[in-house]
Amino acid sequence: MKLSELKKNSSVVIAEVLESDISLKLFEFGFLPGAEITVVNKAPFNGPIYVSIDGALISLRKAEAETVIIK
């Protein structure tokens, strides 16, 4: 399952981050296998997804969220 498919207020654990142009930046933000993330909000009309990871609030485009595979 991909991060982009989750509903608001869902908490999950990251299984892997697929290789992409932004994968290095995601690793720097803490998107590592085994990290727990919570979907805080999802903007309508395929807008950004707001997630909380290690106490930080991160906004991801839908295409970026599709590279994060969750358990």
mmCIF file of the N, C-alpha and C atoms, coordinates in Angstrom:
data_MODEL
# 
_entry.id   MODEL 
# 
loop_
_atom_site.group_PDB 
_atom_site.id 
_atom_site.type_symbol 
_atom_site.label_atom_id 
_atom_site.label_alt_id 
_atom_site.label_comp_id 
_atom_site.label_asym_id 
_atom_site.label_entity_id 
_atom_site.label_seq_id 
_atom_site.pdbx_PDB_ins_code 
_atom_site.Cartn_x 
_atom_site.Cartn_y 
_atom_site.Cartn_z 
_atom_site.occupancy 
_atom_site.B_iso_or_equiv 
_atom_site.pdbx_formal_charge 
_atom_site.auth_seq_id 
_atom_site.auth_comp_id 
_atom_site.auth_asym_id 
_atom_site.auth_atom_id 
_atom_site.pdbx_PDB_model_num 
ATOM 1   N N  . MET A 1 1  ? 0.851  -1.174 0.000  1.00 0.00 ? 1  MET A N  1 
ATOM 2   C CA . MET A 1 1  ? 0.000  0.000  0.000  1.00 0.00 ? 1  MET A CA 1 
ATOM 3   C C  . MET A 1 1  ? 0.898  1.239  0.000  1.00 0.00 ? 1  MET A C  1 
ATOM 4   N N  . LYS A 1 2  ? 0.422  2.299  -0.624 1.00 0.00 ? 2  LYS A N  1 
ATOM 5   C CA . LYS A 1 2  ? 1.190  3.534  -0.722 1.00 0.00 ? 2  LYS A CA 1 
ATOM 6   C C  . LYS A 1 2  ? 0.658  4.576  0.254  1.00 0.00 ? 2  LYS A C  1 
ATOM 7   N N  . LEU A 1 3  ? 1.531  5.485  0.665  1.00 0.00 ? 3  LEU A N  1 
ATOM 8   C CA . LEU A 1 3  ? 1.151  6.548  1.589  1.00 0.00 ? 3  LEU A CA 1 
ATOM 9   C C  . LEU A 1 3  ? 0.017  7.396  1.016  1.00 0.00 ? 3  LEU A C  1 
ATOM 10  N N  . SER A 1 4  ? 0.000  7.592  -0.286 1.00 0.00 ? 4  SER A N  1 
ATOM 11  C CA . SER A 1 4  ? -1.023 8.422  -0.924 1.00 0.00 ? 4  SER A CA 1 
ATOM 12  C C  . SER A 1 4  ? -2.423 7.830  -0.804 1.00 0.00 ? 4  SER A C  1 
ATOM 13  N N  . GLU A 1 5  ? -2.552 6.544  -0.479 1.00 0.00 ? 5  GLU A N  1 
ATOM 14  C CA . GLU A 1 5  ? -3.848 5.870  -0.383 1.00 0.00 ? 5  GLU A CA 1 
ATOM 15  C C  . GLU A 1 5  ? -4.467 5.935  1.014  1.00 0.00 ? 5  GLU A C  1 
ATOM 16  N N  . LEU A 1 6  ? -3.732 6.433  1.993  1.00 0.00 ? 6  LEU A N  1 
ATOM 17  C CA . LEU A 1 6  ? -4.236 6.455  3.371  1.00 0.00 ? 6  LEU A CA 1 
ATOM 18  C C  . LEU A 1 6  ? -5.273 7.538  3.582  1.00 0.00 ? 6  LEU A C  1 
ATOM 19  N N  . LYS A 1 7  ? -6.072 7.334  4.610  1.00 0.00 ? 7  LYS A N  1 
ATOM 20  C CA . LYS A 1 7  ? -7.067 8.318  5.017  1.00 0.00 ? 7  LYS A CA 1 
ATOM 21  C C  . LYS A 1 7  ? -6.506 9.171  6.150  1.00 0.00 ? 7  LYS A C  1 
ATOM 22  N N  . LYS A 1 8  ? -7.169 10.290 6.401  1.00 0.00 ? 8  LYS A N  1 
ATOM 23  C CA . LYS A 1 8  ? -6.769 11.212 7.466  1.00 0.00 ? 8  LYS A CA 1 
ATOM 24  C C  . LYS A 1 8  ? -6.754 10.499 8.820  1.00 0.00 ? 8  LYS A C  1 
ATOM 25  N N  . ASN A 1 9  ? -5.807 10.857 9.669  1.00 0.00 ? 9  ASN A N  1 
ATOM 26  C CA . ASN A 1 9  ? -5.623 10.328 11.025 1.00 0.00 ? 9  ASN A CA 1 
ATOM 27  C C  . ASN A 1 9  ? -5.186 8.864  11.060 1.00 0.00 ? 9  ASN A C  1 
ATOM 28  N N  . SER A 1 10 ? -4.613 8.359  9.979  1.00 0.00 ? 10 SER A N  1 
ATOM 29  C CA . SER A 1 10 ? -4.086 6.995  9.958  1.00 0.00 ? 10 SER A CA 1 
ATOM 30  C C  . SER A 1 10 ? -2.622 7.011  10.368 1.00 0.00 ? 10 SER A C  1 
ATOM 31  N N  . SER A 1 11 ? -2.230 6.076  11.216 1.00 0.00 ? 11 SER A N  1 
ATOM 32  C CA . SER A 1 11 ? -0.830 5.920  11.610 1.00 0.00 ? 11 SER A CA 1 
ATOM 33  C C  . SER A 1 11 ? -0.318 4.596  11.068 1.00 0.00 ? 11 SER A C  1 
ATOM 34  N N  . VAL A 1 12 ? 0.849  4.641  10.439 1.00 0.00 ? 12 VAL A N  1 
ATOM 35  C CA . VAL A 1 12 ? 1.421  3.449  9.811  1.00 0.00 ? 12 VAL A CA 1 
ATOM 36  C C  . VAL A 1 12 ? 2.934  3.454  9.976  1.00 0.00 ? 12 VAL A C  1 
ATOM 37  N N  . VAL A 1 13 ? 3.546  2.350  9.564  1.00 0.00 ? 13 VAL A N  1 
ATOM 38  C CA . VAL A 1 13 ? 5.004  2.210  9.588  1.00 0.00 ? 13 VAL A CA 1 
ATOM 39  C C  . VAL A 1 13 ? 5.488  2.116  8.138  1.00 0.00 ? 13 VAL A C  1 
ATOM 40  N N  . ILE A 1 14 ? 6.580  2.798  7.839  1.00 0.00 ? 14 ILE A N  1 
ATOM 41  C CA . ILE A 1 14 ? 7.139  2.795  6.485  1.00 0.00 ? 14 ILE A CA 1 
ATOM 42  C C  . ILE A 1 14 ? 7.845  1.462  6.236  1.00 0.00 ? 14 ILE A C  1 
ATOM 43  N N  . ALA A 1 15 ? 7.534  0.832  5.105  1.00 0.00 ? 15 ALA A N  1 
ATOM 44  C CA . ALA A 1 15 ? 8.198  -0.402 4.703  1.00 0.00 ? 15 ALA A CA 1 
ATOM 45  C C  . ALA A 1 15 ? 9.410  -0.091 3.828  1.00 0.00 ? 15 ALA A C  1 
ATOM 46  N N  . GLU A 1 16 ? 9.244  0.824  2.876  1.00 0.00 ? 16 GLU A N  1 
ATOM 47  C CA . GLU A 1 16 ? 10.357 1.234  2.011  1.00 0.00 ? 16 GLU A CA 1 
ATOM 48  C C  . GLU A 1 16 ? 10.008 2.527  1.291  1.00 0.00 ? 16 GLU A C  1 
ATOM 49  N N  . VAL A 1 17 ? 11.038 3.178  0.778  1.00 0.00 ? 17 VAL A N  1 
ATOM 50  C CA . VAL A 1 17 ? 10.875 4.375  -0.042 1.00 0.00 ? 17 VAL A CA 1 
ATOM 51  C C  . VAL A 1 17 ? 11.462 4.040  -1.402 1.00 0.00 ? 17 VAL A C  1 
ATOM 52  N N  . LEU A 1 18 ? 10.629 4.112  -2.435 1.00 0.00 ? 18 LEU A N  1 
ATOM 53  C CA . LEU A 1 18 ? 11.081 3.787  -3.781 1.00 0.00 ? 18 LEU A CA 1 
ATOM 54  C C  . LEU A 1 18 ? 12.038 4.847  -4.307 1.00 0.00 ? 18 LEU A C  1 
ATOM 55  N N  . GLU A 1 19 ? 12.936 4.435  -5.180 1.00 0.00 ? 19 GLU A N  1 
ATOM 56  C CA . GLU A 1 19 ? 13.909 5.345  -5.781 1.00 0.00 ? 19 GLU A CA 1 
ATOM 57  C C  . GLU A 1 19 ? 13.199 6.371  -6.657 1.00 0.00 ? 19 GLU A C  1 
ATOM 58  N N  . SER A 1 20 ? 13.491 7.649  -6.415 1.00 0.00 ? 20 SER A N  1 
ATOM 59  C CA . SER A 1 20 ? 12.912 8.733  -7.209 1.00 0.00 ? 20 SER A CA 1 
ATOM 60  C C  . SER A 1 20 ? 13.813 9.953  -7.096 1.00 0.00 ? 20 SER A C  1 
ATOM 61  N N  . ASP A 1 21 ? 13.406 11.034 -7.742 1.00 0.00 ? 21 ASP A N  1 
ATOM 62  C CA . ASP A 1 21 ? 14.182 12.278 -7.671 1.00 0.00 ? 21 ASP A CA 1 
ATOM 63  C C  . ASP A 1 21 ? 14.217 12.845 -6.262 1.00 0.00 ? 21 ASP A C  1 
ATOM 64  N N  . ILE A 1 22 ? 13.205 12.564 -5.476 1.00 0.00 ? 22 ILE A N  1 
ATOM 65  C CA . ILE A 1 22 ? 13.091 13.162 -4.146 1.00 0.00 ? 22 ILE A CA 1 
ATOM 66  C C  . ILE A 1 22 ? 13.421 12.184 -3.012 1.00 0.00 ? 22 ILE A C  1 
ATOM 67  N N  . SER A 1 23 ? 13.769 10.945 -3.329 1.00 0.00 ? 23 SER A N  1 
ATOM 68  C CA . SER A 1 23 ? 13.986 9.948  -2.280 1.00 0.00 ? 23 SER A CA 1 
ATOM 69  C C  . SER A 1 23 ? 15.099 10.339 -1.307 1.00 0.00 ? 23 SER A C  1 
ATOM 70  N N  . LEU A 1 24 ? 16.157 10.965 -1.767 1.00 0.00 ? 24 LEU A N  1 
ATOM 71  C CA . LEU A 1 24 ? 17.223 11.395 -0.867 1.00 0.00 ? 24 LEU A CA 1 
ATOM 72  C C  . LEU A 1 24 ? 16.710 12.437 0.127  1.00 0.00 ? 24 LEU A C  1 
ATOM 73  N N  . LYS A 1 25 ? 15.910 13.374 -0.336 1.00 0.00 ? 25 LYS A N  1 
ATOM 74  C CA . LYS A 1 25 ? 15.342 14.399 0.546  1.00 0.00 ? 25 LYS A CA 1 
ATOM 75  C C  . LYS A 1 25 ? 14.385 13.762 1.556  1.00 0.00 ? 25 LYS A C  1 
ATOM 76  N N  . LEU A 1 26 ? 13.611 12.774 1.123  1.00 0.00 ? 26 LEU A N  1 
ATOM 77  C CA . LEU A 1 26 ? 12.715 12.077 2.053  1.00 0.00 ? 26 LEU A CA 1 
ATOM 78  C C  . LEU A 1 26 ? 13.512 11.374 3.152  1.00 0.00 ? 26 LEU A C  1 
ATOM 79  N N  . PHE A 1 27 ? 14.638 10.760 2.793  1.00 0.00 ? 27 PHE A N  1 
ATOM 80  C CA . PHE A 1 27 ? 15.498 10.126 3.791  1.00 0.00 ? 27 PHE A CA 1 
ATOM 81  C C  . PHE A 1 27 ? 15.998 11.154 4.798  1.00 0.00 ? 27 PHE A C  1 
ATOM 82  N N  . GLU A 1 28 ? 16.357 12.345 4.323  1.00 0.00 ? 28 GLU A N  1 
ATOM 83  C CA . GLU A 1 28 ? 16.831 13.401 5.213  1.00 0.00 ? 28 GLU A CA 1 
ATOM 84  C C  . GLU A 1 28 ? 15.737 13.860 6.175  1.00 0.00 ? 28 GLU A C  1 
ATOM 85  N N  . PHE A 1 29 ? 14.492 13.816 5.739  1.00 0.00 ? 29 PHE A N  1 
ATOM 86  C CA . PHE A 1 29 ? 13.358 14.202 6.585  1.00 0.00 ? 29 PHE A CA 1 
ATOM 87  C C  . PHE A 1 29 ? 12.963 13.097 7.566  1.00 0.00 ? 29 PHE A C  1 
ATOM 88  N N  . GLY A 1 30 ? 13.556 11.907 7.436  1.00 0.00 ? 30 GLY A N  1 
ATOM 89  C CA . GLY A 1 30 ? 13.266 10.819 8.359  1.00 0.00 ? 30 GLY A CA 1 
ATOM 90  C C  . GLY A 1 30 ? 12.364 9.734  7.811  1.00 0.00 ? 30 GLY A C  1 
ATOM 91  N N  . PHE A 1 31 ? 12.083 9.760  6.527  1.00 0.00 ? 31 PHE A N  1 
ATOM 92  C CA . PHE A 1 31 ? 11.251 8.726  5.903  1.00 0.00 ? 31 PHE A CA 1 
ATOM 93  C C  . PHE A 1 31 ? 12.120 7.493  5.668  1.00 0.00 ? 31 PHE A C  1 
ATOM 94  N N  . LEU A 1 32 ? 12.341 6.746  6.727  1.00 0.00 ? 32 LEU A N  1 
ATOM 95  C CA . LEU A 1 32 ? 13.184 5.561  6.686  1.00 0.00 ? 32 LEU A CA 1 
ATOM 96  C C  . LEU A 1 32 ? 12.344 4.335  7.011  1.00 0.00 ? 32 LEU A C  1 
ATOM 97  N N  . PRO A 1 33 ? 12.714 3.157  6.486  1.00 0.00 ? 33 PRO A N  1 
ATOM 98  C CA . PRO A 1 33 ? 11.981 1.943  6.838  1.00 0.00 ? 33 PRO A CA 1 
ATOM 99  C C  . PRO A 1 33 ? 11.932 1.760  8.350  1.00 0.00 ? 33 PRO A C  1 
ATOM 100 N N  . GLY A 1 34 ? 10.737 1.480  8.870  1.00 0.00 ? 34 GLY A N  1 
ATOM 101 C CA . GLY A 1 34 ? 10.532 1.298  10.294 1.00 0.00 ? 34 GLY A CA 1 
ATOM 102 C C  . GLY A 1 34 ? 10.039 2.542  11.013 1.00 0.00 ? 34 GLY A C  1 
ATOM 103 N N  . ALA A 1 35 ? 10.100 3.708  10.371 1.00 0.00 ? 35 ALA A N  1 
ATOM 104 C CA . ALA A 1 35 ? 9.633  4.950  10.996 1.00 0.00 ? 35 ALA A CA 1 
ATOM 105 C C  . ALA A 1 35 ? 8.104  4.991  10.986 1.00 0.00 ? 35 ALA A C  1 
ATOM 106 N N  . GLU A 1 36 ? 7.525  5.503  12.062 1.00 0.00 ? 36 GLU A N  1 
ATOM 107 C CA . GLU A 1 36 ? 6.069  5.631  12.148 1.00 0.00 ? 36 GLU A CA 1 
ATOM 108 C C  . GLU A 1 36 ? 5.655  7.019  11.693 1.00 0.00 ? 36 GLU A C  1 
ATOM 109 N N  . ILE A 1 37 ? 4.629  7.078  10.853 1.00 0.00 ? 37 ILE A N  1 
ATOM 110 C CA . ILE A 1 37 ? 4.102  8.353  10.370 1.00 0.00 ? 37 ILE A CA 1 
ATOM 111 C C  . ILE A 1 37 ? 2.588  8.384  10.550 1.00 0.00 ? 37 ILE A C  1 
ATOM 112 N N  . THR A 1 38 ? 2.062  9.599  10.674 1.00 0.00 ? 38 THR A N  1 
ATOM 113 C CA . THR A 1 38 ? 0.624  9.804  10.821 1.00 0.00 ? 38 THR A CA 1 
ATOM 114 C C  . THR A 1 38 ? 0.164  10.796 9.768  1.00 0.00 ? 38 THR A C  1 
ATOM 115 N N  . VAL A 1 39 ? -0.906 10.454 9.053  1.00 0.00 ? 39 VAL A N  1 
ATOM 116 C CA . VAL A 1 39 ? -1.491 11.383 8.088  1.00 0.00 ? 39 VAL A CA 1 
ATOM 117 C C  . VAL A 1 39 ? -2.341 12.371 8.882  1.00 0.00 ? 39 VAL A C  1 
ATOM 118 N N  . VAL A 1 40 ? -1.924 13.631 8.895  1.00 0.00 ? 40 VAL A N  1 
ATOM 119 C CA . VAL A 1 40 ? -2.604 14.668 9.657  1.00 0.00 ? 40 VAL A CA 1 
ATOM 120 C C  . VAL A 1 40 ? -3.775 15.239 8.864  1.00 0.00 ? 40 VAL A C  1 
ATOM 121 N N  . ASN A 1 41 ? -3.568 15.455 7.575  1.00 0.00 ? 41 ASN A N  1 
ATOM 122 C CA . ASN A 1 41 ? -4.621 16.043 6.736  1.00 0.00 ? 41 ASN A CA 1 
ATOM 123 C C  . ASN A 1 41 ? -4.337 15.723 5.275  1.00 0.00 ? 41 ASN A C  1 
ATOM 124 N N  . LYS A 1 42 ? -5.384 15.706 4.475  1.00 0.00 ? 42 LYS A N  1 
ATOM 125 C CA . LYS A 1 42 ? -5.253 15.535 3.031  1.00 0.00 ? 42 LYS A CA 1 
ATOM 126 C C  . LYS A 1 42 ? -6.050 16.649 2.363  1.00 0.00 ? 42 LYS A C  1 
ATOM 127 N N  . ALA A 1 43 ? -5.401 17.414 1.519  1.00 0.00 ? 43 ALA A N  1 
ATOM 128 C CA . ALA A 1 43 ? -6.078 18.485 0.803  1.00 0.00 ? 43 ALA A CA 1 
ATOM 129 C C  . ALA A 1 43 ? -6.961 17.878 -0.288 1.00 0.00 ? 43 ALA A C  1 
ATOM 130 N N  . PRO A 1 44 ? -8.081 18.530 -0.596 1.00 0.00 ? 44 PRO A N  1 
ATOM 131 C CA . PRO A 1 44 ? -8.974 18.004 -1.629 1.00 0.00 ? 44 PRO A CA 1 
ATOM 132 C C  . PRO A 1 44 ? -8.386 18.150 -3.034 1.00 0.00 ? 44 PRO A C  1 
ATOM 133 N N  . PHE A 1 45 ? -9.013 17.463 -3.979 1.00 0.00 ? 45 PHE A N  1 
ATOM 134 C CA . PHE A 1 45 ? -8.659 17.554 -5.403 1.00 0.00 ? 45 PHE A CA 1 
ATOM 135 C C  . PHE A 1 45 ? -7.212 17.156 -5.668 1.00 0.00 ? 45 PHE A C  1 
ATOM 136 N N  . ASN A 1 46 ? -6.780 16.032 -5.060 1.00 0.00 ? 46 ASN A N  1 
ATOM 137 C CA . ASN A 1 46 ? -5.420 15.510 -5.229 1.00 0.00 ? 46 ASN A CA 1 
ATOM 138 C C  . ASN A 1 46 ? -4.350 16.500 -4.801 1.00 0.00 ? 46 ASN A C  1 
ATOM 139 N N  . GLY A 1 47 ? -4.653 17.309 -3.796 1.00 0.00 ? 47 GLY A N  1 
ATOM 140 C CA . GLY A 1 47 ? -3.697 18.259 -3.250 1.00 0.00 ? 47 GLY A CA 1 
ATOM 141 C C  . GLY A 1 47 ? -2.684 17.559 -2.359 1.00 0.00 ? 47 GLY A C  1 
ATOM 142 N N  . PRO A 1 48 ? -1.898 18.338 -1.635 1.00 0.00 ? 48 PRO A N  1 
ATOM 143 C CA . PRO A 1 48 ? -0.846 17.748 -0.801 1.00 0.00 ? 48 PRO A CA 1 
ATOM 144 C C  . PRO A 1 48 ? -1.381 16.934 0.371  1.00 0.00 ? 48 PRO A C  1 
ATOM 145 N N  . ILE A 1 49 ? -0.523 16.059 0.864  1.00 0.00 ? 49 ILE A N  1 
ATOM 146 C CA . ILE A 1 49 ? -0.809 15.224 2.012  1.00 0.00 ? 49 ILE A CA 1 
ATOM 147 C C  . ILE A 1 49 ? 0.111  15.704 3.128  1.00 0.00 ? 49 ILE A C  1 
ATOM 148 N N  . TYR A 1 50 ? -0.458 15.984 4.295  1.00 0.00 ? 50 TYR A N  1 
ATOM 149 C CA . TYR A 1 50 ? 0.311  16.469 5.432  1.00 0.00 ? 50 TYR A CA 1 
ATOM 150 C C  . TYR A 1 50 ? 0.524  15.326 6.404  1.00 0.00 ? 50 TYR A C  1 
ATOM 151 N N  . VAL A 1 51 ? 1.788  14.999 6.688  1.00 0.00 ? 51 VAL A N  1 
ATOM 152 C CA . VAL A 1 51 ? 2.103  13.899 7.584  1.00 0.00 ? 51 VAL A CA 1 
ATOM 153 C C  . VAL A 1 51 ? 2.968  14.382 8.737  1.00 0.00 ? 51 VAL A C  1 
ATOM 154 N N  . SER A 1 52 ? 2.854  13.689 9.846  1.00 0.00 ? 52 SER A N  1 
ATOM 155 C CA . SER A 1 52 ? 3.682  13.965 11.007 1.00 0.00 ? 52 SER A CA 1 
ATOM 156 C C  . SER A 1 52 ? 4.667  12.814 11.155 1.00 0.00 ? 52 SER A C  1 
ATOM 157 N N  . ILE A 1 53 ? 5.957  13.172 11.225 1.00 0.00 ? 53 ILE A N  1 
ATOM 158 C CA . ILE A 1 53 ? 7.007  12.174 11.406 1.00 0.00 ? 53 ILE A CA 1 
ATOM 159 C C  . ILE A 1 53 ? 8.043  12.734 12.369 1.00 0.00 ? 53 ILE A C  1 
ATOM 160 N N  . ASP A 1 54 ? 8.310  12.028 13.420 1.00 0.00 ? 54 ASP A N  1 
ATOM 161 C CA . ASP A 1 54 ? 9.266  12.462 14.451 1.00 0.00 ? 54 ASP A CA 1 
ATOM 162 C C  . ASP A 1 54 ? 8.956  13.863 14.966 1.00 0.00 ? 54 ASP A C  1 
ATOM 163 N N  . GLY A 1 55 ? 7.673  14.196 15.115 1.00 0.00 ? 55 GLY A N  1 
ATOM 164 C CA . GLY A 1 55 ? 7.272  15.489 15.651 1.00 0.00 ? 55 GLY A CA 1 
ATOM 165 C C  . GLY A 1 55 ? 7.282  16.624 14.640 1.00 0.00 ? 55 GLY A C  1 
ATOM 166 N N  . ALA A 1 56 ? 7.658  16.356 13.399 1.00 0.00 ? 56 ALA A N  1 
ATOM 167 C CA . ALA A 1 56 ? 7.679  17.387 12.351 1.00 0.00 ? 56 ALA A CA 1 
ATOM 168 C C  . ALA A 1 56 ? 6.481  17.199 11.427 1.00 0.00 ? 56 ALA A C  1 
ATOM 169 N N  . LEU A 1 57 ? 5.941  18.297 10.938 1.00 0.00 ? 57 LEU A N  1 
ATOM 170 C CA . LEU A 1 57 ? 4.832  18.262 9.987  1.00 0.00 ? 57 LEU A CA 1 
ATOM 171 C C  . LEU A 1 57 ? 5.400  18.480 8.590  1.00 0.00 ? 57 LEU A C  1 
ATOM 172 N N  . ILE A 1 58 ? 5.206  17.503 7.708  1.00 0.00 ? 58 ILE A N  1 
ATOM 173 C CA . ILE A 1 58 ? 5.761  17.532 6.353  1.00 0.00 ? 58 ILE A CA 1 
ATOM 174 C C  . ILE A 1 58 ? 4.609  17.478 5.360  1.00 0.00 ? 58 ILE A C  1 
ATOM 175 N N  . SER A 1 59 ? 4.716  18.292 4.310  1.00 0.00 ? 59 SER A N  1 
ATOM 176 C CA . SER A 1 59 ? 3.727  18.287 3.239  1.00 0.00 ? 59 SER A CA 1 
ATOM 177 C C  . SER A 1 59 ? 4.343  17.617 2.018  1.00 0.00 ? 59 SER A C  1 
ATOM 178 N N  . LEU A 1 60 ? 3.611  16.645 1.454  1.00 0.00 ? 60 LEU A N  1 
ATOM 179 C CA . LEU A 1 60 ? 4.086  15.920 0.280  1.00 0.00 ? 60 LEU A CA 1 
ATOM 180 C C  . LEU A 1 60 ? 3.076  16.032 -0.857 1.00 0.00 ? 60 LEU A C  1 
ATOM 181 N N  . ARG A 1 61 ? 3.583  16.185 -2.068 1.00 0.00 ? 61 ARG A N  1 
ATOM 182 C CA . ARG A 1 61 ? 2.703  16.088 -3.235 1.00 0.00 ? 61 ARG A CA 1 
ATOM 183 C C  . ARG A 1 61 ? 2.247  14.634 -3.356 1.00 0.00 ? 61 ARG A C  1 
ATOM 184 N N  . LYS A 1 62 ? 1.147  14.426 -4.053 1.00 0.00 ? 62 LYS A N  1 
ATOM 185 C CA . LYS A 1 62 ? 0.622  13.069 -4.208 1.00 0.00 ? 62 LYS A CA 1 
ATOM 186 C C  . LYS A 1 62 ? 1.648  12.164 -4.888 1.00 0.00 ? 62 LYS A C  1 
ATOM 187 N N  . ALA A 1 63 ? 2.341  12.667 -5.900 1.00 0.00 ? 63 ALA A N  1 
ATOM 188 C CA . ALA A 1 63 ? 3.345  11.869 -6.610 1.00 0.00 ? 63 ALA A CA 1 
ATOM 189 C C  . ALA A 1 63 ? 4.490  11.469 -5.676 1.00 0.00 ? 63 ALA A C  1 
ATOM 190 N N  . GLU A 1 64 ? 4.853  12.351 -4.766 1.00 0.00 ? 64 GLU A N  1 
ATOM 191 C CA . GLU A 1 64 ? 5.917  12.040 -3.797 1.00 0.00 ? 64 GLU A CA 1 
ATOM 192 C C  . GLU A 1 64 ? 5.430  11.001 -2.799 1.00 0.00 ? 64 GLU A C  1 
ATOM 193 N N  . ALA A 1 65 ? 4.177  11.132 -2.340 1.00 0.00 ? 65 ALA A N  1 
ATOM 194 C CA . ALA A 1 65 ? 3.619  10.194 -1.378 1.00 0.00 ? 65 ALA A CA 1 
ATOM 195 C C  . ALA A 1 65 ? 3.472  8.798  -1.977 1.00 0.00 ? 65 ALA A C  1 
ATOM 196 N N  . GLU A 1 66 ? 3.361  8.702  -3.289 1.00 0.00 ? 66 GLU A N  1 
ATOM 197 C CA . GLU A 1 66 ? 3.237  7.391  -3.935 1.00 0.00 ? 66 GLU A CA 1 
ATOM 198 C C  . GLU A 1 66 ? 4.541  6.619  -3.927 1.00 0.00 ? 66 GLU A C  1 
ATOM 199 N N  . THR A 1 67 ? 5.661  7.270  -3.622 1.00 0.00 ? 67 THR A N  1 
ATOM 200 C CA . THR A 1 67 ? 6.933  6.564  -3.545 1.00 0.00 ? 67 THR A CA 1 
ATOM 201 C C  . THR A 1 67 ? 7.197  5.968  -2.171 1.00 0.00 ? 67 THR A C  1 
ATOM 202 N N  . VAL A 1 68 ? 6.328  6.279  -1.195 1.00 0.00 ? 68 VAL A N  1 
ATOM 203 C CA . VAL A 1 68 ? 6.483  5.750  0.163  1.00 0.00 ? 68 VAL A CA 1 
ATOM 204 C C  . VAL A 1 68 ? 5.547  4.552  0.333  1.00 0.00 ? 68 VAL A C  1 
ATOM 205 N N  . ILE A 1 69 ? 6.141  3.375  0.489  1.00 0.00 ? 69 ILE A N  1 
ATOM 206 C CA . ILE A 1 69 ? 5.384  2.137  0.658  1.00 0.00 ? 69 ILE A CA 1 
ATOM 207 C C  . ILE A 1 69 ? 5.256  1.865  2.157  1.00 0.00 ? 69 ILE A C  1 
ATOM 208 N N  . ILE A 1 70 ? 4.025  1.538  2.581  1.00 0.00 ? 70 ILE A N  1 
ATOM 209 C CA . ILE A 1 70 ? 3.759  1.361  4.010  1.00 0.00 ? 70 ILE A CA 1 
ATOM 210 C C  . ILE A 1 70 ? 3.297  -0.047 4.312  1.00 0.00 ? 70 ILE A C  1 
ATOM 211 N N  . LYS A 1 71 ? 3.386  -0.400 5.597  1.00 0.00 ? 71 LYS A N  1 
ATOM 212 C CA . LYS A 1 71 ? 2.901  -1.718 6.064  1.00 0.00 ? 71 LYS A CA 1 
ATOM 213 C C  . LYS A 1 71 ? 1.461  -1.614 6.471  1.00 0.00 ? 71 LYS A C  1 
# 
